[in-house]
Every structure is written in C-alpha cells, then in structure tokens.
Amino acid sequence: MNHHPSAIGRQTSGNRALKDLLARPDNRVCADCGAPDPKWASSNIGVFICLKCSGVHRGLGTHISKVLSVTLDEWSDDQVDSMVEVGGNASANSIYEAYIPEGVSKPRPDAGPEERSRFIRSKYELQEFLKPSLRILSTTSKPSFRASMSAKISDSFRSSASSQQSEGMVEFIGMLKVKVLKGTNLAVRDMLSSDPYVVLKLGKQRVQTAVVKSNLNPVWNEELMLSVPQEYGPIKLEVYDYDTFSADDIMGEVEIDIQSMITSATAFGDVGMFENMQIGRWLKSNDNALLEDSTVNIVDGKVKQSVSLKLQNVESGEIHLELEWIPLDQ
C-alpha cells in the first residue's frame, strides 16, 4: 500500500505529539487509578489509562469513552488533536475530579473491579465530581477551555446513562486483537451480490468491521479489539449484508473458541523471552466449524493464532481471521 508522503508526515507528527504528551509526568500514571505506565487512552475524554481501567471505559460505550491503544492502534489527526487540546491527565482531572466528596476516594492500582467501576462511572458517566458551573456554557464571551470541554463532555453524556450498568463489574484478564482478514464465497443476499460486514460479540461488547460493497469475496484486513473477562465464552461472529432501506440480512454465523489461545498464552507467561514456536492448537472436529486445525504460535514475542472457519446456518461462505492475545501487563 503506497502512502502519500504528506499522509506519512502527518501520521509521524501525530505519533510524536502523542508520545510527547505521554512523556509528561502526569500522564505517566493512569488518570483513574494511578497505575504506572498507562498504554491506553480515551481519545474523546483526553486521558491516559491503564488496561484494567480501559476495560471499564469500554463498558461505558463509545458515546462516552472511545478507548484506543497508544501503541497498537492507528490514531486519526482529530483524535490526536483532541488529546493535545485537553492537555493530559492533570487538566482533565482538574475538571472531572474538581469536587470528590468526603468518603469517596480514587481506586488504587490493585482495586477490585467493583470499586474501579463505581468510581469511573461516577466520574465520567454520572459526572458527580464536576464543578456545577462547568455544565453551563457561557455564550457572551469566548468560551474558556474548561467551558468548551464541558460542552463537549455534556453532549457526549446525554445519550444513555443506564444502558450498561452491570458491564463495569467485570474483571478483565486481557485483550484480544482480532484481525478480520477476508471472506470467501459468501452468500448472495441482494440481486447478484451482497454488501457484507462482520460483527464480533463477547459478553456485552459488540464491535464490527466496515461494509464492503458488492463483494462475495471481501477483504477487510481490519483490526477489532475486545476485552476478555475472567469468565469468558466463545466469541460469536456474525456476517451481515448491509441494506439501506430494510433490516440487514444475516449471511451466516460461527463461534470462535478462544480457550486454547488463552490457556497456552497464560501457561507461557512472558512470551517475549521465547523463540518463535507453536504453543497450542485448536483441533478441527465435528463440534466446530474449523476448516483446518488452528495453531497458537509465538511470533516475534506475540501470541498469535490464524483461524479459518466455515460459516454456519447459511448456504456458503468462509471467514479468515488472525487473533492476537494481549495480556494485562502490556
């Protein structure tokens, strides 16, 4: 893929701006629990957070907090700009934690899921610690940084405050990066073709790829992130045909068993110490939809697994993925 030189320049300066921001002392600890060396951020709130807090942020929904990895995700110029505009954890906390009532204290890095969730929800979703005056945007003079911040945050909070109350009580054990590579021989749902997209579900999380227009052999190469809770089941994958005027038609579904990957990754611990090698295997059987055995491998210090599956409850179609396990401490 040929990037335009100016696009590469923009990306590099964006990455540099982000790294500079992360290097500041207040951004070297998680904005919510103080854990050292946060590798995640809420790009619309403008804070750097640790992996455990990022799990709770994901549970709030993207209308409140859009979580990105500082090292693994590609950031848009707008996302970098909005982080720089807020100025980092100290600036954001001077707003979101302006008035923490007596008897309420910030969670520590080793806090349990309930305490962590309660604080983060109170702070961002319910805005319980904001100065009341921040909710009002002055129209007479040019709005100050804080007033415009509050306008931005108040807007993002309106939609749904109670939709995911229970999600934050979950303790996450790591993240799964799922790269949706391609589909082959997918089913026809329109006149001659389909406009397919892929949905992944784990617990209450739901993420999806972009729509590929009129293509039964779509190539996505799109990375989606899921937080993995302590009590996890299989990932549910569904393929849909996008329709402008009616409900999207399903084009098959399949379950992805992630146990072999997580069990072998956990058994090996710090995989960065090992050479490239196979450490686990998900075997093709009558009970699953694998097209072939799927091996779990250490590749350049990362745990990866290529998975090819036959879509179920549909006349035809296969889906090809690459999974990568990201443990809590990364």
C-alpha positions in Angstrom: 0.0 0.0 0.0 1.6 3.3 -1.0 1.1 6.1 1.5 1.2 9.6 0.2 4.3 11.3 1.7 2.3 14.0 3.3 0.0 11.4 4.9 3.0 9.7 6.4 4.4 13.0 7.6 1.1 13.8 9.3 1.0 10.4 10.9 4.6 10.7 12.2 3.9 14.2 13.7 0.7 12.8 15.2 2.6 9.9 16.8 5.2 12.3 18.0 2.6 14.7 19.6 1.1 11.7 21.4 4.5 10.4 22.6 5.4 13.9 23.8 2.1 14.1 25.7 2.5 10.7 27.2 6.1 11.6 28.4 4.7 14.3 30.7 4.8 13.4 34.4 1.0 13.5 35.0 0.5 11.2 32.0 2.9 8.5 33.2 0.2 7.2 35.6 -3.4 6.1 34.9 -5.8 9.1 35.3 -8.3 6.9 37.2 -6.3 4.6 39.5 -2.7 5.8 39.4 -1.2 2.6 37.9 2.2 3.3 36.3 2.9 3.4 32.6 -0.6 3.6 31.1 -0.7 2.2 27.5 -4.3 3.1 26.7 -6.2 6.4 26.2 -9.8 7.7 26.0 -9.4 9.8 22.9 -12.6 11.8 23.4 -12.2 12.4 27.1 -8.4 13.1 26.7 -7.0 10.9 29.4 -4.3 8.1 29.5 -5.5 5.0 31.4 -4.2 1.5 32.3 -5.6 -1.7 30.8 -7.9 -2.5 33.8 -9.5 0.9 33.7 -9.7 0.7 29.9 -12.0 -2.3 30.3 -14.4 -0.3 32.4 -14.2 2.6 29.9 -15.2 0.2 27.1 -18.2 -0.8 29.2 -19.4 2.8 29.2 -19.8 2.7 25.5 -18.1 4.7 22.8 -20.6 7.6 23.1 -18.9 8.3 26.5 -15.4 7.0 26.1 -13.6 5.9 23.0 -10.7 3.7 24.0 -7.6 3.4 21.9 -4.2 1.8 22.5 -1.3 4.2 22.4 1.0 1.6 20.8 -1.3 -0.8 18.9 -4.0 1.4 17.3 -3.7 3.9 14.4 -4.9 7.3 15.5 -6.6 9.9 13.3 -5.4 13.5 13.3 -8.6 14.6 15.0 -8.1 12.0 17.8 -4.5 13.2 18.5 -5.7 16.9 18.3 -8.4 16.3 20.9 -5.9 14.7 23.3 -3.5 17.6 22.8 -6.3 20.1 23.3 -7.3 18.6 26.6 -3.6 18.6 27.7 -3.5 15.3 29.5 -4.5 13.7 32.8 -3.9 16.7 35.1 -6.0 19.0 33.0 -8.8 16.5 32.6 -8.8 15.5 36.3 -8.9 19.2 37.3 -12.4 19.1 35.7 -13.6 15.6 36.2 -12.3 15.4 39.8 -12.9 19.0 40.8 -15.1 18.0 43.8 -14.6 14.5 45.1 -17.0 14.3 48.1 -15.8 13.2 51.5 -15.8 9.4 51.9 -15.1 8.9 48.2 -11.5 8.0 47.3 -9.9 7.2 44.0 -9.2 3.5 43.4 -5.7 2.2 43.8 -3.9 0.3 41.0 -4.8 -3.0 42.8 -8.5 -2.1 43.3 -11.2 -4.7 42.6 -13.5 -4.5 39.6 -16.5 -3.1 41.6 -14.6 -0.3 43.3 -12.9 0.7 40.0 -16.1 0.6 38.0 -18.1 2.6 40.6 -15.5 5.4 40.6 -15.1 5.6 36.8 -18.9 5.6 36.2 -19.4 8.3 38.8 -16.5 10.4 37.3 -17.4 10.3 33.6 -20.9 8.8 33.1 -22.7 10.5 36.0 -20.3 13.5 36.2 -20.6 13.5 40.0 -17.3 15.3 40.7 -17.6 18.1 38.2 -18.0 21.8 39.2 -21.7 22.6 38.7 -20.7 25.8 36.8 -18.8 23.7 34.2 -22.1 22.4 32.9 -23.2 25.8 31.7 -21.6 27.2 28.6 -21.1 30.9 28.6 -22.4 32.4 25.3 -21.4 36.0 25.9 -17.7 35.7 25.8 -15.4 33.3 24.0 -15.9 30.0 25.9 -12.9 29.1 28.0 -11.1 25.8 27.5 -13.0 24.3 30.5 -16.4 25.6 29.4 -15.9 24.2 25.9 -14.6 21.0 27.4 -17.8 20.7 29.5 -19.9 21.4 26.4 -18.1 18.6 24.7 -18.4 16.2 27.6 -22.0 17.1 28.5 -23.1 16.4 24.9 -21.4 13.0 24.8 -23.1 12.0 28.1 -26.7 12.7 27.1 -27.5 9.5 25.2 -27.6 6.6 27.6 -26.6 6.6 31.2 -28.1 3.4 32.3 -27.8 1.0 29.4 -24.7 -0.9 30.6 -24.7 -0.5 34.4 -23.6 -4.1 35.1 -20.8 -4.3 32.5 -18.3 -2.5 34.6 -18.4 -5.0 37.4 -16.4 -7.5 35.2 -12.7 -8.1 35.9 -10.8 -8.3 32.6 -7.8 -10.6 32.2 -6.5 -9.2 28.9 -7.4 -8.0 25.4 -7.9 -9.9 22.2 -7.0 -8.1 18.9 -9.0 -9.8 16.1 -7.8 -9.0 12.6 -10.7 -9.8 10.2 -8.8 -10.7 7.1 -11.3 -11.7 4.4 -14.4 -13.7 3.5 -14.6 -16.2 0.6 -17.6 -17.4 -1.4 -20.1 -15.6 0.8 -23.9 -16.0 0.2 -25.8 -13.8 -2.2 -28.4 -11.6 -0.4 -29.1 -8.8 -2.9 -29.9 -9.3 -6.6 -26.5 -10.7 -7.6 -24.1 -9.9 -4.7 -24.0 -8.7 -1.1 -22.6 -5.8 0.9 -21.0 -7.8 3.8 -19.7 -6.7 7.2 -18.6 -8.7 10.2 -19.9 -8.4 13.8 -18.0 -9.8 16.8 -19.6 -10.3 20.2 -18.1 -11.2 23.6 -20.0 -10.6 26.8 -21.8 -7.3 26.3 -19.3 -6.0 23.8 -20.1 -5.7 20.1 -17.6 -4.5 17.5 -17.9 -4.5 13.7 -16.0 -4.0 10.5 -16.7 -1.6 7.7 -19.1 -2.6 4.9 -17.6 -3.9 1.7 -19.8 -3.0 -1.3 -21.0 -5.7 -3.8 -18.4 -8.3 -3.0 -18.8 -12.0 -2.2 -15.0 -12.3 -1.5 -14.4 -9.2 0.6 -11.0 -8.3 2.0 -11.3 -6.3 5.3 -7.8 -6.5 6.9 -9.5 -4.7 9.8 -8.4 -4.9 13.4 -11.0 -5.0 16.2 -10.3 -5.1 19.9 -12.2 -7.0 22.6 -11.7 -7.0 26.4 -11.6 -10.6 27.7 -13.5 -11.1 31.0 -12.4 -13.6 33.6 -15.5 -15.7 32.9 -15.3 -15.8 29.1 -17.1 -17.9 26.5 -16.5 -18.2 22.7 -16.6 -15.1 20.5 -19.7 -15.0 18.4 -19.1 -13.9 14.8 -21.9 -12.9 12.5 -21.8 -11.7 8.9 -24.5 -9.4 7.6 -25.5 -7.9 4.3 -25.9 -4.1 4.7 -29.3 -2.8 3.4 -30.1 0.9 3.1 -33.8 0.6 3.3 -34.5 -2.6 5.3 -33.1 -4.7 8.1 -29.7 -6.1 7.4 -29.8 -9.8 6.3 -27.7 -12.3 8.2 -25.2 -14.2 6.0 -24.1 -16.8 8.5 -22.6 -17.1 11.9 -19.9 -19.0 13.8 -18.3 -19.4 17.2 -14.6 -18.9 17.9 -13.2 -20.8 20.8 -10.5 -18.7 22.4 -9.7 -21.1 25.3 -6.8 -22.9 23.6 -5.1 -19.5 22.9 -5.6 -18.0 26.4 -4.7 -21.2 28.2 -1.4 -21.7 26.3 -0.5 -17.9 26.5 -1.1 -17.9 30.2 1.0 -21.1 30.7 3.9 -19.5 29.0 3.7 -16.2 30.8 6.2 -13.6 29.4 6.3 -14.9 25.8 8.9 -12.2 24.8 11.5 -14.5 26.3 10.8 -17.3 23.9 11.9 -18.0 20.3 9.1 -18.3 17.6 7.3 -21.6 18.3 4.0 -23.4 18.4 2.5 -23.4 21.9 -1.1 -24.6 21.4 -3.7 -25.9 19.0 -7.5 -25.8 18.4 -8.3 -29.0 16.6 -10.8 -29.3 13.7 -13.7 -31.6 14.7 -17.4 -32.3 14.1 -18.2 -30.0 17.0 -16.7 -26.9 15.5 -16.6 -25.0 12.2 -12.8 -25.0 11.6 -11.7 -25.6 8.0 -8.3 -26.9 9.4 -6.5 -27.2 12.7 -5.7 -23.8 14.1 -2.3 -23.5 15.8 -1.4 -21.0 18.6 2.1 -19.6 18.0 4.7 -17.2 19.5 5.6 -14.9 16.6 8.2 -12.1 17.4 7.2 -12.1 21.1 3.5 -12.1 20.5 0.9 -14.8 20.8 -1.0 -15.2 17.5 -3.5 -17.7 16.0 -4.7 -17.9 12.4 -8.3 -19.2 12.2 -10.3 -20.2 9.1 -13.9 -21.0 9.7 -16.9 -22.2 7.6 -19.9 -20.0 8.3 -22.9 -21.9 9.8 -26.7 -21.7 9.1 -26.1 -20.4 5.6 -25.7 -21.9 2.1 -22.0 -20.9 1.7 -19.1 -18.8 3.0 -15.8 -18.9 4.9 -14.2 -16.3 7.1 -10.4 -15.9 7.8 -9.1 -14.2 10.9 -5.9 -13.6 12.9 -6.1 -13.4 16.7 -3.5 -11.8 18.9 -3.6 -12.1 22.7 -2.5 -9.0 24.7 -2.0 -9.8 28.4 -2.9 -7.3 31.2 0.6 -6.0 31.7 1.2 -4.8 28.1 
